[in-house]
Amino acid sequence: GINAEYMGTVGIGFTLGSLMSKTPSVQRLLAAEKKAAESTEEAKRNKIKKLKQAKIDAEIEIQKYREQREAQHQQFLRENESAGDGDHQLVIAQADKDIVRVKKLAAERTQQVASLVVQLVSTVKM
């Protein structure tokens, strides 16, 4: 860079800092750089803000989807439970019918079995 001390010995009579502060084009350049840096920072803040909002929105959508799927699952369970209960009820009804049929058959055959037993006991073979 420029050696300010050397410049002073040559007799120029100003330093680099004083030159930059007095030149209007340098001032405009510094102001433009500052404005660009501020704009960049603002853009970064806005981007971060938008990303945070997008994350919040995504979490809300995910929660809604979970709730919807859970409701569908519960509905599926209710439908299958009732279908299972219906099948269960059919099995019970069929079992009850079978029990009634077997009891009736047993009652009809009890008389026949009793007669056969009496006949076998009373018949003596010699």
C-alpha atoms as one frame of an Amber mdcrd trajectory, in Angstrom:
protein
   0.000   0.000   0.000   0.912   3.624   0.186   3.245   4.542   3.008   1.743
   7.626   4.666   5.006   8.373   6.410   6.858   8.407   3.071   4.224  10.667
   1.636   4.743  13.047   4.518   8.488  13.206   3.898   8.019  13.962   0.229
   5.937  16.898   1.179   2.575  15.873  -0.206   0.977  17.113   2.965  -1.983
  14.737   3.372  -2.597  11.166   4.467  -4.525   8.417   2.726  -7.339   8.688
   5.293  -7.760  12.396   4.754  -7.747  11.860   0.985 -10.531   9.237   1.201
 -12.670  11.394   3.455 -12.460  14.353   1.088 -13.125  12.641  -2.224 -16.853
  12.631  -3.082 -16.641   9.567  -5.318 -14.953   7.571  -2.542 -17.660   8.733
  -0.142 -20.367   7.601  -2.578 -18.608   4.240  -2.982 -18.401   3.740   0.776
 -22.050   4.717   1.162 -23.044   2.295  -1.609 -21.053  -0.508   0.037 -22.696
   0.236   3.374 -26.138   0.263   1.746 -25.367  -3.030  -0.060 -24.235  -4.617
   3.209 -27.428  -3.423   4.933 -29.533  -4.761   2.058 -27.736  -8.095   2.238
 -28.309  -8.311   5.989 -31.986  -7.420   5.541 -32.319 -10.085   2.838 -30.697
 -12.646   5.167 -33.071 -11.696   7.998 -36.062 -11.972   5.655 -34.870 -15.332
   4.376 -34.455 -16.657   7.918 -37.880 -15.287   8.831 -39.466 -16.976   5.792
 -37.702 -20.270   6.532 -38.945 -20.207  10.124 -42.487 -19.488   8.932 -42.246
 -22.280   6.347 -41.133 -24.659   9.097 -44.077 -23.654  11.278 -46.472 -24.057
   8.346 -45.006 -27.474   7.527 -45.385 -28.608  11.141 -49.025 -27.499  11.102
 -49.652 -29.408   7.863 -47.920 -32.491   9.254 -50.055 -32.346  12.396 -53.235
 -31.988  10.326 -52.194 -34.983   8.190 -51.447 -37.058  11.307 -54.834 -36.197
  12.769 -56.558 -37.069   9.490 -54.745 -40.419   9.239 -55.451 -41.186  12.899
 -59.162 -40.479  12.346 -59.131 -42.765   9.302 -57.369 -45.457  11.335 -59.888
 -45.180  14.166 -62.747 -45.375  11.636 -61.142 -48.467  10.093 -60.855 -50.064
  13.543 -64.504 -49.284  14.342 -65.658 -50.738  11.032 -63.582 -53.876  11.464
 -64.577 -54.273  15.093 -68.226 -54.155  14.139 -67.565 -56.552  11.268 -65.641
 -58.761  13.669 -68.457 -58.479  16.187 -70.938 -59.397  13.471 -68.905 -62.490
  12.606 -68.599 -63.244  16.290 -72.349 -62.891  16.708 -72.935 -65.208  13.744
 -70.641 -67.822  15.284 -72.431 -67.555  18.622 -75.842 -67.820  16.946 -74.725
 -70.888  14.978 -73.278 -72.463  18.137 -76.559 -71.831  19.971 -78.491 -73.482
  17.133 -76.127 -76.466  17.228 -76.541 -76.777  21.000 -80.348 -76.744  20.668
 -80.164 -79.354  17.887 -77.841 -81.619  19.925 -80.039 -81.300  23.044 -83.130
 -82.149  21.005 -81.374 -85.116  19.392 -80.126 -86.251  22.810 -83.632 -85.997
  24.239 -85.021 -88.059  21.340 -82.281 -90.641  21.656 -82.398 -90.806  25.444
 -85.607 -92.771  25.272 -84.164 -95.134  22.665 -80.926 -95.564  24.645 -82.861
 -96.210  27.868 -85.020 -98.824  26.160 -81.960-100.518  24.676 -80.175-100.561
  28.052 -83.252-102.056  29.775 -83.550-104.652  27.052 -79.855-105.581  27.303
 -79.949-105.823  31.066 -83.177-107.786  31.190 -82.216-110.204  28.473 -80.242
-113.045  29.840 -78.490-115.304  27.425 -77.857-118.789  28.429
